[in-house]
Amino acid sequence: MAERIDRPEYPTALGASSLRTITLLGHDLAADVMGEVGFGELAFWLATQRRPGRGEVRVFEAVLAALADHGFTPTAIVTRLTYLSAPDSVQGALAAGLLGGGSRFLGVTEDTGRFLHDVLTSVDGDLPDGDDGWDALALRTVQDRRAARRFVPGLGHHVHKEGDPRTPRLMEIATEEGLFGPHLSLFAAIGRVHPRVLGRTLPLNGAGVCGAALADLGLPLELLRGFALLARTAGLIGQLAEEIRDPVGNDIFLSVDLNNRSVEPVPYTPGAPEERP
């Protein structure tokens, strides 16, 4: 009698295939999903394993649109330059751009969502129910960050110094859909009160408001940067498409290569700031 061999099992509620069918999230992919479910809705559904409502899809897709492309950012430039160096590797060019999604670009979405969530979960008792209460919480929050000599994530922008146009629009959409939750409420209050502490007015940036909106949708905080990268993937495909039609990568490369200057080396000294003449 042949010995029975137990096979390992790897359970998943996501994609699974048989001879004639493919299922996804418990639905027939070909019959129930393709042509019936938009990509933004599907991305939300895949991450949460629950189908979002229409309002949730609208807010989520507004976030994706807000983060898709923002001009010649480092992520866009490195994608174009990688394609210049290796035009046979579109995947490499896209990956190069996505790898640059960190604390200064794109990663602010996750940083802000996590920061707001940490503040909210530290509140004893009920959360505020009006602007005065949110302003008081925001004021304490900004004061604590200043005392700790730490930045407030999502506050400030190197271009939109008079206001990031994405921020009020996303807040408006969330309000229209009844999804302006505690993360957005705290973020908006930070925008109102921070000048009292910092002595200057800084804009609430688009990446930050996206993080607040995603957190209010109940999406996993660990994945907020992933959603920013999902959005930017579409933007980088656009950057590549434009680079193929109307290339500027070589001009960027030559601008640096032909305008560098040789300087004397400055030996590294631990603890001492490095200066160049």
N, C-alpha and C positions, 0 to 999 in steps of 0.2 A: 504494500500500500504506500503510495507516494506521500511523503511528508508535506503537510500543509505549511505554506509560507505566508506569514502575515505581511500584507503590503502596507506601507505607511500611507496615511491619509493627510491631505493638506486642504482643510476646509476654506472656502472663499465664497462670499456673496457677490463677487464681481464677475468677471468674464469666465465662462466655461464652455468647452466645445465638445460636441459629439459628432458622429458621422454626418448627420444631416442638419444639425441645428447649432446655433450659438446663443447662449443666454447671457444676459447682463443685468445684474441687480434683480434677478428673478423674472425678467421679461425676455421675450424672444427678440433678439437684436434686430433681425431683418424686418419682422412684422410690426413690432411695437415701438421700436426706438428710432430706427433710420427713417428720416422724413417726418417724424412726429415730435422729436425732442430736440430743441436747440442745443448748441454746443455749450453755452454758458450754463443752461439748466442741467445738462449732463455732468459738467464738471462739478457743480455744487452737489448733485446727487451722488456722484462717485465718492466725494470726500466725506459726506455725512451719512450715506446709505439711507437717506430719506428724501423723498421728492419735494423740492421747494415749492412754495406758493408763487403766484404770479408776481406779487409785490417783492418777494425775496429775490426772484430772478431779475427784476428790474434794477434793484439796488446793486446786486452782485455784478450784473453786466455793466452798470455805470462805473463801478470800481475798475473792472477790466478795461473799459474804454479810457478811464482816467490815467491808467498806468501803462498803456500800450506803447506810447512813444512820446518822447519829450525832446526831440531834436538831437543835436550832436553831443549827446552825453558820452562819458567814457565807455559805456556798454555798447553804444552804437559805433563809436570810432574803432574800438578793438575788433568788433565784428567785421567792419569794412577792411581793416588792415589785415586781419587773419585771412579773409577771402583773397586779398591782394597777394598774400604770400602763398596761399594754398587754394587756388580756385577749384581744385578737384575735391575739396572737402567742405561742402556746405555745412555738414554737421559740426565740423570743427569750428567754423566761423560762428555758428549759432551758440555752440557751447562756450566759446571764449567770451561772448557777450554776456551770457547768463551767469558765468562764474564771477563776473564783476558785481553781481547784486549783493551788496554788503551794507555796512553801517552808514555809508554816505549816499548811496543810490539804491533804491528799491527796498533794501533791508529796513528802512525807516518804517515801512508799513507794519512789519512784525514788531519792531521795537516799540512803536507807539501803542499798538494793540495790547502788548504784554504790560507795558507801563501803566496804562489806564486800568487794565484788569487788576493789577497788583494793588493799585490805590483803592479801587472799589471793594476788593475783598478784604482790605484792611479796616474798613469802616465798621465800627461797632454799632449794631442796631440797624434801623432802616436807612435806606439811601434818601437823599433829599428829594422833595417833591415840588420844588419851585426854584426859580433862578437865584433867589437869595441864598438858599441852602447850597446849591451847586457852586455859587461864587465863593462861599465861605470855605467849602472843601477845596476848591481849586486854589484859593489863596494860600491855604496851609500847604498844599502840595507844592506850589511854586516856591514858597519860602523855604520849605525843607530841601528842595533841590538846590536852591541858591546857597543855603548854608553848607550843603555837602559839596559845593563847587561842581555840580553836575548839570548838564544840559537837560532841558525838557524835550523829550522826543517829539518830533512833529512840529516844533516851533521854529520858524525862520526859514528863509529860502534865499538862495544866492541871486536869483533873477527877479522873482515876484516879490519885491520888497514892499510893495504897497498892497499886497493881497493876492493870493493864489486863486485864480478864477475857478478852479475845480472845487475848492472847499465849499463856498456857499451853494453851488449847484448840487453837490452830492448831499449836503444837509437838506436842501429843499426836496430832493427826490425821496430821501428817507422819511421826511415829514409827511409828504404826500401819501406814502405807502404805510404809514403808521409804524415805522421801524426806526424812529429816532429814539434809541434806547439810552441806557446809562453811560455807555462809553462815549457816544457822541455828545451827550449832555455835559459830561465832565470836560471833554475836549473843547466844546464851545465856551464853557466857563473859563477855562484856562486862557482862551483867546481874549476874553473880556477883562480879566483881572491881572494878567502878568505885567502890564506896564507899571502898576503900583509897586511891584517888587523890583523889576529890572530897570526901571527908569527909562524905558524906550518901548516902542510898539513893534512887535515882530508878527509876521503873518503866520497863520496856521496853514502848513503846507499840504499839498494834495496827497502826498504819500501818507502823511499822518492821519488825515481824515479818512482815507481808505482803510487804514488799520482799525480805526474806531468803528467804521461802518461794518467791516467784516466781523469784528468781535461782537457787535450788536446782533448780527445774523446768527450768532451761536456757532460759528465755524471754529475748528480747532486752532488754538493759538499757535501750536507747533507748525501749522501749515500756512500761516499768513504770508510768509515770504514766498512759499510755493505758489500762491495765487498771484503775487506780484510778478513772479517769473513766468507764470502762464501768460499773463497779459503782455509782458515784454517780449515773449517769444513771437507773438504776432507782429509787434513793432520791429523786431530785428529781421523778420522775414521781409518786411517792407523796406528796411534799410538795405538788405541784400538785393532786393529787386531793383531798387533805385541805383545801387552801386553797379549793377550789371548794365543798366541802361545809360547811366550818366555818372561814370566813376569819378570819385574824388580821393579815393584811398591813396593813390600814388602821389597826389599833390600834398596830402598830409604828411606822408613819409618823407618826401623830398624837402618839405618846409623845415622839418627837423634835421634831416641829414645834411642839408646844405648850409644850415645856419648854426651848427654847433660850434663851440669854441673850446680850445684846449686850455686847461687851467692846471696849476700845480696841485698835486695831491695834498689833501689835508688829512694827516694821520688821525685815526680814531683814538680818542681818549675817553675811557669810561667815565660817565657822569658829567662830561663837559659838552656844552652845546657846540655843534659843528657849524662853522661859518665859512662862507666862500667870499673871496674878494669881489 
